[in-house]
Amino acid sequence: MEIRELQRADVVIVFAGDSGDGMQLSGTQFAHASALHGNDIATLPNYPAEIRAPQGTLAGVSSFQLRFGSFEVLTPGDECDVLVALNAAALRTHLPLLKRGGILIVNEAGFDRRSLRLAGYSEELNPLTDGSLSDYQLIRLNLSQLVGAALADTGLSVREKERMKNMFVLGLLAWLFDRPLEHLEQLVQTKFHTRNPELAAANLRLLRAGYHFGETSELFTVRYEVPRAPLPPGLYRSISGNEALLLGFVTAAHKAGLKLFYAGYPITPASEVLHLASTLLAYDVYPLQAEDEIAALCAAIGAAFGGHLAVTATSGPGFSLMSEALGLAVMLELPVVVCDIQRAGPSTGMPTKPEQADLLQALYGRHGEAPLPVIAAATPAECFTAAYEAARIALQYMTPVVLLSDAFLANGSDLWRIPDLEELPPILPPWAGDEHRSNGQFLPYQRDERGVRPWAVPGVPGFEHRIGGLEKEHLTGNVSYDPQNHEHMVRLRAAKIARIAEALPPQTVTVGEPEGELAVVGWGSTYGTLVSAVQECRRKGMAVSHIHLRYLNPLPPNLGELLRNFRSILVPELNSGHLTRLLRAEYLLDARPYSKIQGRPLTVTEVIHAIEQVLRHG
Amino acid sequence: MGELSVQKRTAKDYASDQEVRWCPGCGDYAILKQVQTVLAELEIPPEQIVFISGIGCSSRFPYYMNTYGLHGIHGRAPAIATGLKLVRPELHVWIITGDGDGLSIGGNHLIHLLRRNLDVKILLFNNEVYGLTKGQISPTSRPGQRTPSTPWGSFETPFNPVAVAFGAGATFVARTLDRDLAHLRSVLLRAAQHRGAAFVEIYQNCPVFNDGAFAIYTEKETKPENALFVEHGQPLLFGAARQKCLVLEGTTPRVISLTDGLPQNVWVHDQTDRTKAALLVQLLGSPDSGLPRPFGVLYADPRHPTYEERLLHLRQQYAQQHPDLLTLLRGRTWWEHR
């Protein structure tokens, strides 16, 4: 049989199976291999909050969506070209994502009577045989048999073999999309070899078996090739948002000549940052698993007093616990960065699902007059830049900074061009010196022309001073209840934050003209979806532009002017309209929200529809 | 060789220029003075010292010290101190807290700091009442205590701070009083010299909201019969003429009146004996029971490694690697696109 080779610009694959089926690993490995192959990638992991949800149930389905392409891939895609469903529950939950005519790879063993019942299918009507899947290219695999045959002469148990079936599928997909096996082989080696050479060998064998099965089984008549993406020259790797975040802080500490203190309390989806920090002792990182989030931020404040770059990351519930200590950091004017990896709330909400509903808390969720800078990352790779920028602003302006990420960015992966350290802006903390002393006394709240106070670190004679949460006298920092002084200090602290805007890059338009019918304004992880949707609408001839905010406080100084160049403003957000409120309050503009609060990212189709609605009805 | 003309530091060198603003007659004044005296005696340079506090009357303490200081938020001083001490292990860090700050809102941070055995000194000023908020019960208030929040008399069971600290794994546990300056100074001195987390409960009289709470341990008529001052290696003796001693019958402390020398089974204080210390910190005594309340260093074991030492040991294993940042940024798999 002849196999045709077709070129495609991009492909979306969804790996879906039971929580224990290794879907996250398969997806990550394939994403990694695609990036190594030269494609741009975007990924969307989706897994239950329970570590071991009941086997075979709808609640226990874990999936990983990967899109790789020969152009700049901005989103994991609204629908998929290939769905791998290892059991009936995975099929039921993910079939709606599969395009008509798409490739559906199923594991027959996952469709026995019990699995069908657990997935809510009738035990008598198996979707694999009842004709309901005739719109798709159905590939039925008996994975247990295929895996068993490939590993027949090993001493591995049936259970162990069963757990490796995902490797066979990976091999098959590598053949189908013409990926050289070497990248996957290399990844499997790194993953397993040091721990268990026998397991590594078995996994490699399955990978190859799957690849050869594709070649010889005549299941497919077409093979696809996704050419490399045109990228600027440089060093590349794939990276998740949480990894990029921590690397941004390590790099910032390095550039500032400081050591990094990282405190965290376990919480989904921020824990990986703590895990990674704990592996970096050789890079002078000081990690601490604190007793709670209150302690994590308070310890960070202590470390900042001690002269380190101090960082903590958490999610909604932990961020709420940190509110009081954030107020203290505002009052003390010490540099700390708090990362809120947002998830669906309120309360415990949906811990593994993304949402953007902490924006107003980040901006305003403190008692008293307590403004602070708020920065948001737009893509997983951009978490690096956002972290670097948050650290830079915290250290140069002596202020706590809140960095907003979310579950989508934290777990998603991107292709990342590793920056040249020289190209990053310098970080210059305002160290205390003799110019801050008067009559032998150090003046901890004497400000420079930007309104920034000096940083004096314990251990240096002549600079002994006391700081605290009580209102302090201008210059000396001594406790003061003077009414005029309090208002003066409140205004000084606010002015310092407001003036950060003066040194920010002007807000630009991501897609389209700086004027027109409609501006789609977003922030955070909706970036890729908004760009794709606006690009699509412009292809259809609509006068729409996209503006994406990285700085939410202070806002870029030219933003109001820029927004006034548009007839309408649409603000798509994964919340009930937080940025919409902010823009209305700041600029008296008729910004209108487009809200989605489902613990899922926006889709391109949804945004296009919303844009069309606004343009049609004005 | 020139003469070294370094002047010996005095308590005054550790006092800031700020006016001390506790109520007249407050026990805090005496503690402040003794801390300054001890620091001068040990000649610790002021720039190497950091006082960290939470919220409450006692927590104003750092403002009155001419050292580095951080007046934090309610209950969180141990957490702030943990971050500071982790990155700056060479500093002398003192935590000033109270019965409400340390045992109510900040209880969690206190026990974890003790569990980690951070090398810091914790002075818990216990006045068995909330002072700054005008007199409500604290976690150490006694049953029956009438306050604005317990007009009918409290029915809660109080914490015994030294037992809490000991149970949390403190490697130095002591109890002393604001009215016994010599004892206060000697305990503070020993706490300062301890390597590890040193927990000192200081009975501190609040003349406004709980005056005389500790009178039976401070007034000369009642003190001898009710307060037992322990010394390492010495038998547990008390009474006006030191005519009584404690013995252990099994695990039960009993009072024996001395008639003819010390009994064979007299309880000799061994501050490093964890089993006996467990009994000693639990012993509260009362005039009714005839049992005294122990004061002094109840438990001290310097052999336990501190958090900082363990961290340093761990870091030394990585110190030789000297990896460059680019290696980290590149990760395990990377490639160059030309």
Interface residues (C-beta under 8 A of the other chain):
Chain A: H32 L36 G38 Q186 L187 T190 L231 P232 P233 G234 L235 Y236 R237 S238 I239 E243 L247 V250 T251 H254 K259 F261 A263 L280 L281 A282 Y283 Y286 L288 A290 E291 D292 I294 A295 C298 A299 A300 I301 G302 A303 A304 F305 G306 G307 H308 A310 E324 A325 G327 L328 L332 I418 P419 L421 P458 G459 V460 P461 G462 F463 E464 H465 R466 I467 G468 G469 L470 N478 V479
Chain B: S16 Q18 P45 P46 E47 Q48 I49 V50 F51 I52 I55 P62 Y63 M65 N66 T67 Y68 G69 L70 H71 G72 I73 R76 A79 I80 A81 T82 G83 L84 K85 L86 V87 R88 E90 L91 N108 H109 H112 L314 R315 Y318 A319 Q321 H322 P323 L325 L326 L328 L329 R330 G331 R332 T333 W334 W335 E336 H337 R338
